[in-house]
Amino acid sequence: DLVVDIKRIKAMREIKKTASGFTIGAAVSCAEMNENKALIKAWPGVVEAAGLIGSKQVQSRCTVAGNLCNSSPAADSVPALVAAGAKALIQGPKGKRKLAVEDVPVGPGKNALKKGELIEAIELPARKGKSGDAYLRFIPRTEMDIAVVSAAVSLTLGEKGVIKDARVSLGAVAPTVLLV
């Protein structure tokens, strides 16, 4: 086995806003996500969930890609990413592939990455008109605890204020996040 620190690879440390949404490099820390005004404006629920991973010290190193690869049923960022319809960009010896975030964890501590693969970035889609997202977790203590249950939602309203698109996900209630 080999451990590689990807924090010095520039392309993996960037948050890029494009016409198709946002690309968050796999080495972008959760603290850095919390400093990106455009990302916060577009995806406040995703950024809030990322901000709940670990302590302030952990925030400067942890990433949503790492949280996803860890495949904990109680991972904070994963339900928010699933509700957002995020995709994982995966790089490996056989090239690149894209996988829906909900398909990355396959069980507690197990993921769909093949030998030699790593997540290069997370893609969040562009927001549609009247859209918003939110993340909420329930924990036994007031902070620094693992979620007993978590919920994330991403909604888009139609012209008359009626919900026309909704994605709701639940964490810590099954071996992997549930898209309900």
VMD Tcl script that builds the backbone (N, CA, C; Angstrom):
set m [mol new atoms 540]
animate dup $m
set s [atomselect $m all]
$s set {name element resname resid chain x y z} {
  {N N ASP 1 A 0.832 -1.192 0.000}
  {CA C ASP 1 A 0.000 0.000 0.000}
  {C C ASP 1 A 0.872 1.249 0.000}
  {N N LEU 2 A 0.308 2.306 -0.533}
  {CA C LEU 2 A 1.025 3.567 -0.669}
  {C C LEU 2 A 0.112 4.709 -0.256}
  {N N VAL 3 A 0.645 5.659 0.495}
  {CA C VAL 3 A -0.100 6.856 0.873}
  {C C VAL 3 A 0.478 8.022 0.090}
  {N N VAL 4 A -0.395 8.761 -0.597}
  {CA C VAL 4 A 0.034 9.904 -1.396}
  {C C VAL 4 A -0.696 11.142 -0.903}
  {N N ASP 5 A 0.051 12.200 -0.587}
  {CA C ASP 5 A -0.546 13.475 -0.177}
  {C C ASP 5 A -0.827 14.287 -1.436}
  {N N ILE 6 A -2.097 14.521 -1.709}
  {CA C ILE 6 A -2.496 15.248 -2.924}
  {C C ILE 6 A -2.667 16.745 -2.682}
  {N N LYS 7 A -2.377 17.214 -1.490}
  {CA C LYS 7 A -2.601 18.621 -1.139}
  {C C LYS 7 A -1.759 19.597 -1.962}
  {N N ARG 8 A -0.691 19.139 -2.601}
  {CA C ARG 8 A 0.162 20.053 -3.374}
  {C C ARG 8 A -0.118 19.999 -4.883}
  {N N ILE 9 A -1.124 19.244 -5.283}
  {CA C ILE 9 A -1.506 19.187 -6.698}
  {C C ILE 9 A -2.515 20.306 -6.940}
  {N N LYS 10 A -2.093 21.334 -7.659}
  {CA C LYS 10 A -2.890 22.554 -7.813}
  {C C LYS 10 A -4.310 22.288 -8.303}
  {N N ALA 11 A -4.459 21.467 -9.323}
  {CA C ALA 11 A -5.784 21.201 -9.894}
  {C C ALA 11 A -6.735 20.565 -8.879}
  {N N MET 12 A -6.192 19.881 -7.888}
  {CA C MET 12 A -7.028 19.221 -6.886}
  {C C MET 12 A -7.316 20.130 -5.696}
  {N N ARG 13 A -6.800 21.358 -5.752}
  {CA C ARG 13 A -6.982 22.303 -4.650}
  {C C ARG 13 A -7.862 23.485 -5.043}
  {N N GLU 14 A -8.549 23.381 -6.164}
  {CA C GLU 14 A -9.321 24.509 -6.676}
  {C C GLU 14 A -10.823 24.268 -6.584}
  {N N ILE 15 A -11.534 25.364 -6.368}
  {CA C ILE 15 A -12.986 25.379 -6.511}
  {C C ILE 15 A -13.247 26.194 -7.763}
  {N N LYS 16 A -13.822 25.553 -8.770}
  {CA C LYS 16 A -14.075 26.234 -10.045}
  {C C LYS 16 A -15.574 26.373 -10.264}
  {N N LYS 17 A -15.990 27.589 -10.606}
  {CA C LYS 17 A -17.383 27.827 -10.984}
  {C C LYS 17 A -17.436 27.863 -12.499}
  {N N THR 18 A -18.313 27.043 -13.070}
  {CA C THR 18 A -18.471 26.978 -14.522}
  {C C THR 18 A -19.955 27.093 -14.861}
  {N N ALA 19 A -20.266 27.117 -16.132}
  {CA C ALA 19 A -21.664 27.170 -16.572}
  {C C ALA 19 A -22.434 25.932 -16.117}
  {N N SER 20 A -21.730 24.818 -15.953}
  {CA C SER 20 A -22.403 23.583 -15.543}
  {C C SER 20 A -22.443 23.392 -14.029}
  {N N GLY 21 A -21.888 24.330 -13.262}
  {CA C GLY 21 A -21.933 24.246 -11.803}
  {C C GLY 21 A -20.598 24.528 -11.157}
  {N N PHE 22 A -20.247 23.720 -10.175}
  {CA C PHE 22 A -18.988 23.871 -9.446}
  {C C PHE 22 A -18.208 22.568 -9.502}
  {N N THR 23 A -16.896 22.693 -9.596}
  {CA C THR 23 A -15.999 21.551 -9.458}
  {C C THR 23 A -15.143 21.829 -8.235}
  {N N ILE 24 A -15.204 20.930 -7.272}
  {CA C ILE 24 A -14.447 21.068 -6.024}
  {C C ILE 24 A -13.357 20.017 -6.042}
  {N N GLY 25 A -12.107 20.455 -6.134}
  {CA C GLY 25 A -10.986 19.527 -6.144}
  {C C GLY 25 A -10.971 18.666 -4.894}
  {N N ALA 26 A -10.509 17.437 -5.031}
  {CA C ALA 26 A -10.529 16.482 -3.924}
  {C C ALA 26 A -9.693 16.922 -2.733}
  {N N ALA 27 A -8.735 17.826 -2.938}
  {CA C ALA 27 A -7.877 18.278 -1.840}
  {C C ALA 27 A -8.324 19.616 -1.251}
  {N N VAL 28 A -9.462 20.143 -1.694}
  {CA C VAL 28 A -9.992 21.388 -1.121}
  {C C VAL 28 A -10.521 21.064 0.272}
  {N N SER 29 A -10.021 21.769 1.273}
  {CA C SER 29 A -10.458 21.492 2.643}
  {C C SER 29 A -11.861 22.041 2.883}
  {N N CYS 30 A -12.504 21.505 3.886}
  {CA C CYS 30 A -13.835 21.994 4.253}
  {C C CYS 30 A -13.759 23.445 4.713}
  {N N ALA 31 A -12.665 23.831 5.356}
  {CA C ALA 31 A -12.479 25.233 5.757}
  {C C ALA 31 A -12.432 26.131 4.525}
  {N N GLU 32 A -11.770 25.685 3.466}
  {CA C GLU 32 A -11.707 26.471 2.224}
  {C C GLU 32 A -13.075 26.568 1.559}
  {N N MET 33 A -13.861 25.524 1.637}
  {CA C MET 33 A -15.222 25.587 1.093}
  {C C MET 33 A -16.026 26.657 1.822}
  {N N ASN 34 A -15.830 26.751 3.130}
  {CA C ASN 34 A -16.552 27.728 3.948}
  {C C ASN 34 A -16.111 29.162 3.694}
  {N N GLU 35 A -15.066 29.361 2.914}
  {CA C GLU 35 A -14.583 30.710 2.577}
  {C C GLU 35 A -14.965 31.123 1.160}
  {N N ASN 36 A -15.543 30.232 0.378}
  {CA C ASN 36 A -15.861 30.522 -1.017}
  {C C ASN 36 A -17.285 31.072 -1.122}
  {N N LYS 37 A -17.391 32.387 -1.299}
  {CA C LYS 37 A -18.694 33.059 -1.293}
  {C C LYS 37 A -19.644 32.554 -2.381}
  {N N ALA 38 A -19.134 32.313 -3.576}
  {CA C ALA 38 A -19.987 31.835 -4.671}
  {C C ALA 38 A -20.549 30.449 -4.358}
  {N N LEU 39 A -19.723 29.582 -3.789}
  {CA C LEU 39 A -20.169 28.236 -3.426}
  {C C LEU 39 A -21.202 28.307 -2.305}
  {N N ILE 40 A -20.948 29.148 -1.314}
  {CA C ILE 40 A -21.888 29.313 -0.200}
  {C C ILE 40 A -23.236 29.812 -0.707}
  {N N LYS 41 A -23.206 30.763 -1.636}
  {CA C LYS 41 A -24.452 31.316 -2.174}
  {C C LYS 41 A -25.240 30.263 -2.957}
  {N N ALA 42 A -24.560 29.478 -3.760}
  {CA C ALA 42 A -25.227 28.479 -4.599}
  {C C ALA 42 A -25.647 27.237 -3.816}
  {N N TRP 43 A -24.786 26.753 -2.935}
  {CA C TRP 43 A -25.008 25.489 -2.232}
  {C C TRP 43 A -24.782 25.637 -0.726}
  {N N PRO 44 A -25.585 26.442 -0.024}
  {CA C PRO 44 A -25.362 26.652 1.410}
  {C C PRO 44 A -25.500 25.381 2.246}
  {N N GLY 45 A -26.390 24.475 1.854}
  {CA C GLY 45 A -26.553 23.228 2.603}
  {C C GLY 45 A -25.343 22.322 2.496}
  {N N VAL 46 A -24.759 22.253 1.310}
  {CA C VAL 46 A -23.550 21.444 1.108}
  {C C VAL 46 A -22.403 22.020 1.934}
  {N N VAL 47 A -22.243 23.339 1.895}
  {CA C VAL 47 A -21.157 23.984 2.644}
  {C C VAL 47 A -21.383 23.831 4.150}
  {N N GLU 48 A -22.626 23.956 4.592}
  {CA C GLU 48 A -22.921 23.769 6.016}
  {C C GLU 48 A -22.578 22.353 6.463}
  {N N ALA 49 A -22.951 21.366 5.670}
  {CA C ALA 49 A -22.642 19.974 6.004}
  {C C ALA 49 A -21.131 19.757 6.078}
  {N N ALA 50 A -20.398 20.316 5.120}
  {CA C ALA 50 A -18.932 20.199 5.127}
  {C C ALA 50 A -18.350 20.850 6.375}
  {N N GLY 51 A -18.979 21.922 6.837}
  {CA C GLY 51 A -18.512 22.631 8.024}
  {C C GLY 51 A -18.746 21.889 9.324}
  {N N LEU 52 A -19.482 20.800 9.271}
  {CA C LEU 52 A -19.754 20.020 10.483}
  {C C LEU 52 A -18.827 18.819 10.638}
  {N N ILE 53 A -17.950 18.608 9.669}
  {CA C ILE 53 A -17.024 17.475 9.744}
  {C C ILE 53 A -15.886 17.836 10.693}
  {N N GLY 54 A -15.817 17.169 11.823}
  {CA C GLY 54 A -14.697 17.345 12.743}
  {C C GLY 54 A -14.616 18.700 13.420}
  {N N SER 55 A -13.515 18.891 14.132}
  {CA C SER 55 A -13.248 20.128 14.876}
  {C C SER 55 A -12.676 21.197 13.947}
  {N N LYS 56 A -12.461 22.385 14.475}
  {CA C LYS 56 A -11.854 23.474 13.691}
  {C C LYS 56 A -10.487 23.048 13.148}
  {N N GLN 57 A -9.726 22.323 13.945}
  {CA C GLN 57 A -8.414 21.864 13.501}
  {C C GLN 57 A -8.557 20.871 12.345}
  {N N VAL 58 A -9.506 19.975 12.448}
  {CA C VAL 58 A -9.740 18.976 11.407}
  {C C VAL 58 A -10.218 19.653 10.127}
  {N N GLN 59 A -11.025 20.711 10.250}
  {CA C GLN 59 A -11.576 21.425 9.099}
  {C C GLN 59 A -10.505 21.902 8.117}
  {N N SER 60 A -9.329 22.223 8.618}
  {CA C SER 60 A -8.279 22.733 7.729}
  {C C SER 60 A -7.636 21.628 6.887}
  {N N ARG 61 A -7.907 20.374 7.197}
  {CA C ARG 61 A -7.343 19.247 6.438}
  {C C ARG 61 A -8.404 18.355 5.787}
  {N N CYS 62 A -9.541 18.216 6.428}
  {CA C CYS 62 A -10.539 17.274 5.909}
  {C C CYS 62 A -11.171 17.785 4.622}
  {N N THR 63 A -11.671 16.851 3.823}
  {CA C THR 63 A -12.289 17.186 2.540}
  {C C THR 63 A -13.593 16.407 2.385}
  {N N VAL 64 A -14.483 16.920 1.539}
  {CA C VAL 64 A -15.714 16.170 1.278}
  {C C VAL 64 A -15.403 14.895 0.491}
  {N N ALA 65 A -14.375 14.918 -0.344}
  {CA C ALA 65 A -13.982 13.705 -1.074}
  {C C ALA 65 A -13.506 12.631 -0.096}
  {N N GLY 66 A -12.735 13.020 0.900}
  {CA C GLY 66 A -12.280 12.079 1.920}
  {C C GLY 66 A -13.432 11.548 2.751}
  {N N ASN 67 A -14.367 12.442 3.103}
  {CA C ASN 67 A -15.550 12.050 3.859}
  {C C ASN 67 A -16.369 11.036 3.059}
  {N N LEU 68 A -16.455 11.246 1.757}
  {CA C LEU 68 A -17.176 10.335 0.867}
  {C C LEU 68 A -16.472 8.978 0.780}
  {N N CYS 69 A -15.161 8.987 0.588}
  {CA C CYS 69 A -14.395 7.735 0.467}
  {C C CYS 69 A -14.410 6.920 1.754}
  {N N ASN 70 A -14.479 7.600 2.898}
  {CA C ASN 70 A -14.531 6.920 4.187}
  {C C ASN 70 A -15.782 6.051 4.304}
  {N N SER 71 A -16.829 6.444 3.611}
  {CA C SER 71 A -18.070 5.671 3.504}
  {C C SER 71 A -18.737 5.356 4.837}
  {N N SER 72 A -18.678 6.296 5.765}
  {CA C SER 72 A -19.413 6.133 7.017}
  {C C SER 72 A -20.885 6.439 6.772}
  {N N PRO 73 A -21.796 5.614 7.279}
  {CA C PRO 73 A -23.215 5.919 7.129}
  {C C PRO 73 A -23.589 7.264 7.764}
  {N N ALA 74 A -22.807 7.708 8.760}
  {CA C ALA 74 A -23.086 8.953 9.473}
  {C C ALA 74 A -22.277 10.137 8.944}
  {N N ALA 75 A -21.616 9.990 7.811}
  {CA C ALA 75 A -20.818 11.087 7.238}
  {C C ALA 75 A -21.693 12.317 7.029}
  {N N ASP 76 A -21.212 13.476 7.441}
  {CA C ASP 76 A -22.023 14.692 7.333}
  {C C ASP 76 A -22.186 15.192 5.910}
  {N N SER 77 A -21.138 15.188 5.116}
  {CA C SER 77 A -21.240 15.813 3.794}
  {C C SER 77 A -21.989 14.961 2.769}
  {N N VAL 78 A -22.027 13.661 2.959}
  {CA C VAL 78 A -22.569 12.777 1.925}
  {C C VAL 78 A -24.066 12.987 1.672}
  {N N PRO 79 A -24.931 13.066 2.696}
  {CA C PRO 79 A -26.347 13.316 2.397}
  {C C PRO 79 A -26.568 14.622 1.632}
  {N N ALA 80 A -25.823 15.661 1.981}
  {CA C ALA 80 A -25.962 16.945 1.284}
  {C C ALA 80 A -25.515 16.831 -0.169}
  {N N LEU 81 A -24.424 16.113 -0.407}
  {CA C LEU 81 A -23.953 15.909 -1.782}
  {C C LEU 81 A -24.940 15.068 -2.589}
  {N N VAL 82 A -25.528 14.058 -1.959}
  {CA C VAL 82 A -26.514 13.215 -2.640}
  {C C VAL 82 A -27.744 14.037 -3.004}
  {N N ALA 83 A -28.262 14.815 -2.044}
  {CA C ALA 83 A -29.433 15.657 -2.318}
  {C C ALA 83 A -29.140 16.648 -3.440}
  {N N ALA 84 A -27.903 17.115 -3.507}
  {CA C ALA 84 A -27.500 18.083 -4.535}
  {C C ALA 84 A -27.368 17.451 -5.920}
  {N N GLY 85 A -27.323 16.134 -5.985}
  {CA C GLY 85 A -27.112 15.465 -7.273}
  {C C GLY 85 A -25.666 15.527 -7.718}
  {N N ALA 86 A -24.741 15.549 -6.750}
  {CA C ALA 86 A -23.309 15.660 -7.042}
  {C C ALA 86 A -22.771 14.389 -7.694}
  {N N LYS 87 A -21.682 14.568 -8.424}
  {CA C LYS 87 A -20.975 13.463 -9.079}
  {C C LYS 87 A -19.524 13.451 -8.595}
  {N N ALA 88 A -18.952 12.261 -8.505}
  {CA C ALA 88 A -17.535 12.108 -8.173}
  {C C ALA 88 A -16.770 11.847 -9.464}
  {N N LEU 89 A -15.733 12.651 -9.710}
  {CA C LEU 89 A -14.847 12.423 -10.851}
  {C C LEU 89 A -13.719 11.530 -10.359}
  {N N ILE 90 A -13.610 10.363 -10.926}
  {CA C ILE 90 A -12.664 9.349 -10.460}
  {C C ILE 90 A -11.574 9.143 -11.500}
  {N N GLN 91 A -10.339 9.089 -11.026}
  {CA C GLN 91 A -9.167 8.870 -11.887}
  {C C GLN 91 A -8.489 7.585 -11.433}
  {N N GLY 92 A -8.070 6.786 -12.402}
  {CA C GLY 92 A -7.385 5.546 -12.062}
  {C C GLY 92 A -6.543 5.045 -13.209}
  {N N PRO 93 A -5.944 3.872 -13.057}
  {CA C PRO 93 A -5.064 3.315 -14.084}
  {C C PRO 93 A -5.763 3.085 -15.425}
  {N N LYS 94 A -7.078 2.915 -15.407}
  {CA C LYS 94 A -7.827 2.676 -16.647}
  {C C LYS 94 A -8.497 3.944 -17.168}
  {N N GLY 95 A -8.099 5.101 -16.637}
  {CA C GLY 95 A -8.658 6.368 -17.104}
  {C C GLY 95 A -9.617 6.997 -16.117}
  {N N LYS 96 A -10.449 7.891 -16.653}
  {CA C LYS 96 A -11.391 8.632 -15.821}
  {C C LYS 96 A -12.785 8.053 -15.951}
  {N N ARG 97 A -13.545 8.216 -14.887}
  {CA C ARG 97 A -14.963 7.880 -14.922}
  {C C ARG 97 A -15.701 8.788 -13.954}
  {N N LYS 98 A -17.002 8.869 -14.125}
  {CA C LYS 98 A -17.838 9.711 -13.285}
  {C C LYS 98 A -18.887 8.822 -12.634}
  {N N LEU 99 A -19.115 9.048 -11.345}
  {CA C LEU 99 A -20.056 8.229 -10.598}
  {C C LEU 99 A -20.924 9.144 -9.739}
  {N N ALA 100 A -22.226 8.891 -9.703}
  {CA C ALA 100 A -23.101 9.640 -8.800}
  {C C ALA 100 A -22.610 9.416 -7.376}
  {N N VAL 101 A -22.610 10.467 -6.570}
  {CA C VAL 101 A -22.102 10.369 -5.201}
  {C C VAL 101 A -22.803 9.253 -4.429}
  {N N GLU 102 A -24.104 9.072 -4.643}
  {CA C GLU 102 A -24.826 8.032 -3.901}
  {C C GLU 102 A -24.340 6.627 -4.242}
  {N N ASP 103 A -23.623 6.467 -5.348}
  {CA C ASP 103 A -23.113 5.157 -5.746}
  {C C ASP 103 A -21.683 4.892 -5.282}
  {N N VAL 104 A -21.046 5.876 -4.642}
  {CA C VAL 104 A -19.664 5.678 -4.176}
  {C C VAL 104 A -19.627 4.797 -2.930}
  {N N PRO 105 A -20.343 5.125 -1.844}
  {CA C PRO 105 A -20.343 4.209 -0.693}
  {C C PRO 105 A -21.187 2.975 -1.020}
  {N N VAL 106 A -20.646 1.804 -0.758}
  {CA C VAL 106 A -21.399 0.570 -1.008}
  {C C VAL 106 A -21.718 -0.170 0.292}
  {N N GLY 107 A -21.218 0.328 1.393}
  {CA C GLY 107 A -21.458 -0.236 2.714}
  {C C GLY 107 A -20.608 0.521 3.711}
  {N N PRO 108 A -20.820 0.285 5.009}
  {CA C PRO 108 A -20.016 0.983 6.016}
  {C C PRO 108 A -18.518 0.731 5.803}
  {N N GLY 109 A -17.774 1.795 5.559}
  {CA C GLY 109 A -16.333 1.691 5.359}
  {C C GLY 109 A -15.913 1.104 4.023}
  {N N LYS 110 A -16.855 0.899 3.114}
  {CA C LYS 110 A -16.544 0.302 1.807}
  {C C LYS 110 A -17.052 1.213 0.700}
  {N N ASN 111 A -16.221 1.372 -0.345}
  {CA C ASN 111 A -16.642 2.222 -1.460}
  {C C ASN 111 A -16.421 1.525 -2.801}
  {N N ALA 112 A -16.929 2.156 -3.848}
  {CA C ALA 112 A -16.902 1.579 -5.198}
  {C C ALA 112 A -15.608 1.847 -5.957}
  {N N LEU 113 A -14.630 2.480 -5.313}
  {CA C LEU 113 A -13.362 2.736 -5.998}
  {C C LEU 113 A -12.616 1.426 -6.216}
  {N N LYS 114 A -12.034 1.303 -7.399}
  {CA C LYS 114 A -11.247 0.116 -7.728}
  {C C LYS 114 A -9.787 0.357 -7.354}
  {N N LYS 115 A -9.000 -0.696 -7.319}
  {CA C LYS 115 A -7.580 -0.593 -6.959}
  {C C LYS 115 A -6.894 0.460 -7.828}
  {N N GLY 116 A -6.201 1.380 -7.182}
  {CA C GLY 116 A -5.467 2.423 -7.885}
  {C C GLY 116 A -6.281 3.662 -8.212}
  {N N GLU 117 A -7.576 3.654 -7.918}
  {CA C GLU 117 A -8.412 4.819 -8.220}
  {C C GLU 117 A -8.466 5.784 -7.044}
  {N N LEU 118 A -8.698 7.049 -7.383}
  {CA C LEU 118 A -8.945 8.071 -6.373}
  {C C LEU 118 A -9.935 9.082 -6.925}
  {N N ILE 119 A -10.576 9.787 -6.017}
  {CA C ILE 119 A -11.487 10.845 -6.442}
  {C C ILE 119 A -10.655 12.077 -6.739}
  {N N GLU 120 A -10.829 12.598 -7.935}
  {CA C GLU 120 A -10.113 13.791 -8.393}
  {C C GLU 120 A -10.867 15.057 -8.010}
  {N N ALA 121 A -12.201 15.002 -8.077}
  {CA C ALA 121 A -13.023 16.174 -7.775}
  {C C ALA 121 A -14.466 15.754 -7.551}
  {N N ILE 122 A -15.213 16.668 -6.973}
  {CA C ILE 122 A -16.656 16.527 -6.810}
  {C C ILE 122 A -17.306 17.603 -7.665}
  {N N GLU 123 A -18.297 17.215 -8.461}
  {CA C GLU 123 A -19.024 18.173 -9.298}
  {C C GLU 123 A -20.406 18.417 -8.714}
  {N N LEU 124 A -20.734 19.687 -8.526}
  {CA C LEU 124 A -22.080 20.088 -8.128}
  {C C LEU 124 A -22.741 20.729 -9.332}
  {N N PRO 125 A -23.981 20.377 -9.641}
  {CA C PRO 125 A -24.628 20.966 -10.815}
  {C C PRO 125 A -24.940 22.444 -10.612}
  {N N ALA 126 A -25.157 23.152 -11.719}
  {CA C ALA 126 A -25.568 24.556 -11.646}
  {C C ALA 126 A -26.954 24.615 -11.012}
  {N N ARG 127 A -27.191 25.667 -10.251}
  {CA C ARG 127 A -28.502 25.846 -9.622}
  {C C ARG 127 A -29.506 26.305 -10.657}
  {N N LYS 128 A -30.710 25.799 -10.540}
  {CA C LYS 128 A -31.801 26.237 -11.400}
  {C C LYS 128 A -32.490 27.408 -10.707}
  {N N GLY 129 A -33.178 28.237 -11.446}
  {CA C GLY 129 A -33.933 29.391 -10.957}
  {C C GLY 129 A -34.130 29.514 -9.462}
  {N N LYS 130 A -35.300 29.195 -8.999}
  {CA C LYS 130 A -35.641 29.318 -7.577}
  {C C LYS 130 A -35.311 28.010 -6.870}
  {N N SER 131 A -34.068 27.866 -6.483}
  {CA C SER 131 A -33.594 26.631 -5.859}
  {C C SER 131 A -32.935 26.913 -4.526}
  {N N GLY 132 A -32.896 25.906 -3.692}
  {CA C GLY 132 A -32.201 26.009 -2.421}
  {C C GLY 132 A -31.918 24.626 -1.874}
  {N N ASP 133 A -31.036 24.585 -0.893}
  {CA C ASP 133 A -30.724 23.320 -0.246}
  {C C ASP 133 A -30.476 23.552 1.229}
  {N N ALA 134 A -30.566 22.487 2.009}
  {CA C ALA 134 A -30.340 22.577 3.453}
  {C C ALA 134 A -29.872 21.220 3.964}
  {N N TYR 135 A -29.191 21.263 5.112}
  {CA C TYR 135 A -28.715 20.044 5.764}
  {C C TYR 135 A -28.965 20.185 7.258}
  {N N LEU 136 A -29.412 19.112 7.880}
  {CA C LEU 136 A -29.662 19.103 9.318}
  {C C LEU 136 A -29.264 17.742 9.859}
  {N N ARG 137 A -28.628 17.745 11.023}
  {CA C ARG 137 A -28.289 16.467 11.655}
  {C C ARG 137 A -28.766 16.485 13.098}
  {N N PHE 138 A -29.029 15.307 13.612}
  {CA C PHE 138 A -29.425 15.152 15.000}
  {C C PHE 138 A -28.316 14.385 15.701}
  {N N ILE 139 A -27.793 14.989 16.779}
  {CA C ILE 139 A -26.682 14.393 17.521}
  {C C ILE 139 A -27.032 14.368 19.005}
  {N N PRO 140 A -26.542 13.368 19.748}
  {CA C PRO 140 A -26.849 13.282 21.177}
  {C C PRO 140 A -26.298 14.458 21.991}
  {N N ARG 141 A -25.101 14.928 21.651}
  {CA C ARG 141 A -24.510 16.062 22.366}
  {C C ARG 141 A -24.659 17.308 21.509}
  {N N THR 142 A -24.164 18.429 21.996}
  {CA C THR 142 A -24.350 19.681 21.254}
  {C C THR 142 A -23.338 19.886 20.138}
  {N N GLU 143 A -22.186 19.253 20.200}
  {CA C GLU 143 A -21.198 19.377 19.126}
  {C C GLU 143 A -20.197 18.241 19.185}
  {N N MET 144 A -19.368 18.158 18.140}
  {CA C MET 144 A -18.318 17.131 18.053}
  {C C MET 144 A -18.877 15.730 18.300}
  {N N ASP 145 A -19.972 15.418 17.642}
  {CA C ASP 145 A -20.585 14.114 17.808}
  {C C ASP 145 A -20.968 13.559 16.439}
  {N N ILE 146 A -21.219 12.286 16.394}
  {CA C ILE 146 A -21.616 11.626 15.155}
  {C C ILE 146 A -23.139 11.664 15.051}
  {N N ALA 147 A -23.634 11.907 13.862}
  {CA C ALA 147 A -25.075 12.005 13.637}
  {C C ALA 147 A -25.785 10.693 13.959}
  {N N VAL 148 A -26.918 10.811 14.641}
  {CA C VAL 148 A -27.813 9.685 14.868}
  {C C VAL 148 A -28.701 9.538 13.638}
  {N N VAL 149 A -29.070 10.668 13.062}
  {CA C VAL 149 A -29.784 10.733 11.793}
  {C C VAL 149 A -29.489 12.099 11.186}
  {N N SER 150 A -29.427 12.155 9.887}
  {CA C SER 150 A -29.242 13.444 9.213}
  {C C SER 150 A -30.146 13.477 7.993}
  {N N ALA 151 A -30.471 14.698 7.570}
  {CA C ALA 151 A -31.339 14.863 6.405}
  {C C ALA 151 A -30.836 16.026 5.572}
  {N N ALA 152 A -30.922 15.866 4.272}
  {CA C ALA 152 A -30.545 16.931 3.344}
  {C C ALA 152 A -31.627 17.034 2.283}
  {N N VAL 153 A -31.823 18.244 1.798}
  {CA C VAL 153 A -32.838 18.476 0.781}
  {C C VAL 153 A -32.325 19.489 -0.226}
  {N N SER 154 A -32.695 19.299 -1.469}
  {CA C SER 154 A -32.446 20.271 -2.528}
  {C C SER 154 A -33.762 20.416 -3.285}
  {N N LEU 155 A -34.271 21.645 -3.327}
  {CA C LEU 155 A -35.575 21.911 -3.932}
  {C C LEU 155 A -35.473 22.954 -5.027}
  {N N THR 156 A -36.338 22.830 -6.021}
  {CA C THR 156 A -36.497 23.851 -7.054}
  {C C THR 156 A -37.986 24.150 -7.159}
  {N N LEU 157 A -38.316 25.433 -7.107}
  {CA C LEU 157 A -39.706 25.859 -7.225}
  {C C LEU 157 A -40.037 26.200 -8.663}
  {N N GLY 158 A -41.286 25.924 -9.044}
  {CA C GLY 158 A -41.776 26.293 -10.366}
  {C C GLY 158 A -42.255 27.735 -10.373}
  {N N GLU 159 A -42.828 28.148 -11.480}
  {CA C GLU 159 A -43.267 29.531 -11.652}
  {C C GLU 159 A -44.298 29.970 -10.621}
  {N N LYS 160 A -45.153 29.085 -10.168}
  {CA C LYS 160 A -46.204 29.451 -9.219}
  {C C LYS 160 A -45.819 29.143 -7.776}
  {N N GLY 161 A -44.546 28.892 -7.537}
  {CA C GLY 161 A -44.081 28.620 -6.185}
  {C C GLY 161 A -44.324 27.199 -5.711}
  {N N VAL 162 A -44.697 26.318 -6.612}
  {CA C VAL 162 A -44.912 24.912 -6.286}
  {C C VAL 162 A -43.612 24.159 -6.555}
  {N N ILE 163 A -43.275 23.238 -5.664}
  {CA C ILE 163 A -42.046 22.461 -5.838}
  {C C ILE 163 A -42.145 21.632 -7.115}
  {N N LYS 164 A -41.177 21.837 -8.018}
  {CA C LYS 164 A -41.175 21.062 -9.267}
  {C C LYS 164 A -40.070 20.013 -9.300}
  {N N ASP 165 A -39.077 20.152 -8.421}
  {CA C ASP 165 A -37.997 19.173 -8.356}
  {C C ASP 165 A -37.526 19.092 -6.911}
  {N N ALA 166 A -37.395 17.882 -6.397}
  {CA C ALA 166 A -36.937 17.701 -5.016}
  {C C ALA 166 A -36.068 16.458 -4.915}
  {N N ARG 167 A -34.983 16.598 -4.174}
  {CA C ARG 167 A -34.132 15.457 -3.827}
  {C C ARG 167 A -33.931 15.522 -2.322}
  {N N VAL 168 A -34.291 14.437 -1.644}
  {CA C VAL 168 A -34.181 14.360 -0.190}
  {C C VAL 168 A -33.363 13.122 0.140}
  {N N SER 169 A -32.398 13.278 1.039}
  {CA C SER 169 A -31.583 12.125 1.425}
  {C C SER 169 A -31.463 12.050 2.940}
  {N N LEU 170 A -31.282 10.837 3.431}
  {CA C LEU 170 A -31.144 10.582 4.863}
  {C C LEU 170 A -29.833 9.859 5.121}
  {N N GLY 171 A -29.136 10.289 6.167}
  {CA C GLY 171 A -27.888 9.652 6.556}
  {C C GLY 171 A -28.010 9.001 7.918}
  {N N ALA 172 A -27.169 8.035 8.197}
  {CA C ALA 172 A -27.051 7.336 9.479}
  {C C ALA 172 A -28.262 6.459 9.805}
  {N N VAL 173 A -29.094 6.162 8.813}
  {CA C VAL 173 A -30.269 5.323 9.053}
  {C C VAL 173 A -30.186 3.981 8.317}
  {N N ALA 174 A -29.144 3.802 7.540}
  {CA C ALA 174 A -28.954 2.583 6.743}
  {C C ALA 174 A -27.454 2.429 6.482}
  {N N PRO 175 A -27.023 1.336 5.888}
  {CA C PRO 175 A -25.595 1.161 5.609}
  {C C PRO 175 A -25.002 2.248 4.714}
  {N N THR 176 A -25.826 2.833 3.842}
  {CA C THR 176 A -25.395 3.958 3.006}
  {C C THR 176 A -26.501 5.014 3.032}
  {N N VAL 177 A -26.189 6.203 2.550}
  {CA C VAL 177 A -27.182 7.282 2.501}
  {C C VAL 177 A -28.357 6.842 1.633}
  {N N LEU 178 A -29.553 7.177 2.089}
  {CA C LEU 178 A -30.764 6.841 1.339}
  {C C LEU 178 A -31.274 8.070 0.601}
  {N N LEU 179 A -31.495 7.941 -0.691}
  {CA C LEU 179 A -32.151 8.979 -1.476}
  {C C LEU 179 A -33.623 8.610 -1.464}
  {N N VAL 180 A -34.431 9.431 -0.795}
  {CA C VAL 180 A -35.853 9.084 -0.617}
  {C C VAL 180 A -36.696 9.925 -1.483}
}
mol reanalyze $m
mol bondsrecalc $m
mol representation Tube
mol addrep $m
